[in-house]
Amino acid sequence: MKINTKQFLGIDTTFCSYEESTFVVVPFPYEGGISYGKGTAHGPDAIIDASYYLELYDEILDIEPYTAGICTVIPPKIPSKTINMTDIVYNTTSTLLRDGKFIVSLGGDHSISTGYCQALKEKYGQISVIQLDAHADLRDSYEGSMYSHACVMSRIREITGNTLHIGIRSMSKNEAERIKREQILVCTMNDFRKGIFDVHSAIHRLPDPVFITFDVDVFDWSVVRSTGTPEPGGFLWDESMNLLSKIFSMKKVAGFDMVELSCEQNDCNSPFAVAKAIYKMIGFKYISSRLT
């Protein structure tokens, strides 16, 4: 793998060599599967640029997660068709998994997640998926494409039926009917806040290992506003960090991606929040690995 000239966090070369790093950040600057606002192709660069301004010490975890080694590699050549992008993500992540790396995948739009999920399934034999998202993404096709970002969870459920969807606050009638028919574990934002859905039990029921696919539109606009298909009423920062801490403490997380940040020139807050969320998740994984 070729090393990126821009490293997540801008850390010293001692902690970002490919051979010694536990974590590998892979940018996938692709937006061929979007349906509304543009700008996700510039999301990975915006996240990496913002990460330079993060503190390396985590005052809650009382560690410096970067000392586990975080290497950022150059993005692959981006094709024009989503089905080809799925193959590229699969091939890239498969290679990194064979090298024993924990992959942090940066989108780009949500359609990139399918290839990474498939690579994890092949490595471990089974995989469960936790989707953090404002949208159900359970359409079979959208605007003539089965590979739209609005269909990503349909493609993932072709890989595994073990899925949990959290933070949902937008879906079509057909998606709602499918959720009921197939008894898909969906925790809407309304149910989460009212305590109607037992999140702890649902997480516990998922077989290990777990892949987390994190669409930044799950956040409230006060945390992240620059995303292609925003929805009001999402997770506040502390809510989301508490949930992620619970997931990493309860499950063996095998990888995660962060998708759908839409780069906007006048919004520095959104990429900074996303970069910090990624570093927090790396910290949660580092802690959970040390405890096992």
N, C-alpha and C positions, 0 to 999 in steps of 0.2 A: 504494500500500500504506500502511495506517495503522501508525504507529510505536507499539510497545508502551511503556507507561509503565515497565515493568521490562525493562532491557536486560541481555543476557548479559554477565557480568563487572561490570556496574554502571559501565561506562566513561563517560568524559566525552563530552558531546554532540559534541565535535569529531570523534570517531572512530566515531560511530554514526548519522550522517545516512544516509538511504537512498540519496541520489544518489551519495555519495562512497564508500560501502562496497563492498568486494569480496565479502564474505560476508554472507548474510542467514540469520538463524535464524528458522525457522517452527515454532511449537508446534502440534501436532495432538493435543489432549487427549482422545483417543478410546479406549474400551475395549469397543466393541460386538462385537469378534471374539475375546474371551478365552474360555478354557474352564476355568480353575482359579482361582487367586488374583486378587482385584480390587485396584485402586489405581493402575493404569497411567494413568488419566485425570488423575491429579494429578502424574504423572511430570514433564512439562515444567516446571511451576512449581517443583517441588522442585529440578530441575537448575539452573534460572536462579537461584533463591535461593542455592544452594550455590556457584554460580560467583562470587558476590561476594567469596568468601574465597580465591580463587585468586591466586597471584602472577602478575603480568602478564608477567614475564620468564621465559623458558624457559632454564634453565641448561645444558641439553644442546644445544639448537639455537642458543643464544647470540643470540636475537632476542626481540622483543616482538611476537608475531603480531597483536595487536589493532591495531597501527598501520596494518595493511592496511584497516582499517574493518570492523566487525562490527555490523550493524544487526539488531535483533530486532523483528519485526512482530507485530501482534496475531493471535491464532488466528482462523480462520474459524468461522462458526457450525457447531456440531457436530450432524449429523443422528442419527437413531436407527438407521438401517440402514447396514450396511457397504458395500453396493453404492453407496449415495449418497455415503458418505464417500470411496470411491475416486474418484468424479467430482470431489468438492471438492478432494482432494489434487492430482489431475491439473490441474484448472483453476488452482489457486493456484500450483503449481510451474511450469506452462507460462508464466504471466504473468511470474514472476520470471526464468525462463530467457530470455525475450524481452528483458528488461531487462539481460541480461548478468551476472546474479548467480550466484555459487556458493552453492548452497542447503544449509543444514544443517537437516534435518528432525528434529523431536523428537516421538517418540511418548510416550504412546499405545501401543496394542498393535501387533503386527507387521503386521496387515492393512493398515495405511496405506501400506506400501511400494509396492504395485502401481501406484498412481496416479502416484507420482514416477518410477518406472521407465519407465512408458509415456510420460511427458512427455520424459524424456531420450532415449528411442528416437526419438521424432518430431523432436527437435531435431537429433540427430546422425546419424540414418539407421540406426545400429546401436548396441547397447550390450551390454557384458558386465557380469555381476553377480558380486561376491564376497560370499558370505553368511558372516558370523561368528556362530555360533549353537550352542547345545547340542543343538538339535532339527533334524531334517531338514526338517520343514515341507513334505513332498512328498505329503501326502494330497490326493486330488482333492476330497474333502469331509469334513467332520468335524462331528458332532452336527447333521447336516442342513443344513449351510451350506458352500457353496463358497468363502465369504469369511471363514472362520475364520482366526485367526492360524496354525493348524496346516496351512493350505493355501497360505500366501502364496507359497512357492517354486514350487508348481504353477502358480499364476496368473502368476508372473514368467516361468516357462519357456514360457508361451504367448506371451510377448513376445519372449524371446530364448532360444536354446538354449545360449548361451555363459555357463555358470554354473560357479562353483567354490564348494564348500561346505566350510568349515573349522571344526574344533572340535566336530564332531558327536559326541555320546555318548548319543543316545536316538533310536530310530526303531522303527517297526512292521515286522513281517515283510513286509507288502505294499510298504512304502517300500524296504526292503532289496532286494526282488526287482526293483522298478522301477529302482533304482540300477544293478544288474547288467545288467538288460535294455537300458537306454538308455545304459549306460556313462557315467553322470553322474560328474563329477569330485568325489568326496567324500573329504575327509581327516578321518577320525575323530580324536578326541583321542588315542586309543591309538596310532594310526599316526603322528600328529605327534610324540608324545614318543619313540617308538621309532625314528623316522627312516625308517619304511617307505614313506611317501608323499613324493615329490619335490615339495615345495611350490613351490620356486623355478621349476622347469620348468613346473608347472601355471599359475602366474601369468604366466610369459613367453608361454605359448601363447594366452592370452586376447587377443582383438582390443581395441584401444582404441576409444573411451573406456570407463572402468570406473565402475560404481556400487557403492559399498560399503553393504550393509545390515547393521547391527551390532545384534544382539540382546544385551542386557547379560547374559543368562543364559549366554553363552559364557564369562564370567568364573568363576573359582573363588569359592566363598562367602567366602573370606577377603578378596576384593576387593569383590564386590557380592553381598549376600545377599537384598536386597529386590527380588524379581522374581516374576512370577506363576507360573511353572513351573520352579522351580530344579532343577538337576542337580549332583551333586557331581563334583569332579575336573576343573574347567575351567582356563582360562588364568590363570596368575599375571600380575601387572602387567608385569614386564619382558618376559616371553614375548610378550605381546600388543603391547606398544609396539615391540618389535623386528620383529614381523611387519608391523605397520602401516607402519613406516618403510620396510621392504622394498617393500611394495605401492606406496606413494606415489613411491618412487624409480624403480620399474620401469615404472609405468603412468601414463597420463593419467587421473587420477581426476576425473570430471565432477560428482560429488556424493556425499553420504552421508547416511544417517539413523541415528538412535540410538533404539532402541525397547525397550519392555517393562520399564522401571524401574517398580517398584510402590512407591508412596510409603508409608512406615511412620513413624509419629510418633516412635518411639524409635530410629530408625536414621538418623543424620546421615552416616555413613560412605559408604553406597552412593551417594546423589546427588552427594556431593563427588567420589568416584572417577569417576563417569560424566561430570560436568562437566569434570574434568581430562582425561579421555580425549578429549572433544570438542575442548577447546582444543589438545591435542597434535595431533589430526588436522588442525585448522586450521593449526597450525604446520608440519606436514609438507607440506600443500598449498602454503602460502606459500613455503616453501623450494624445493619442486619447480618452482613457477611462476617463481621468480627465476632458476633455473638453465637454463630453456629459452628 
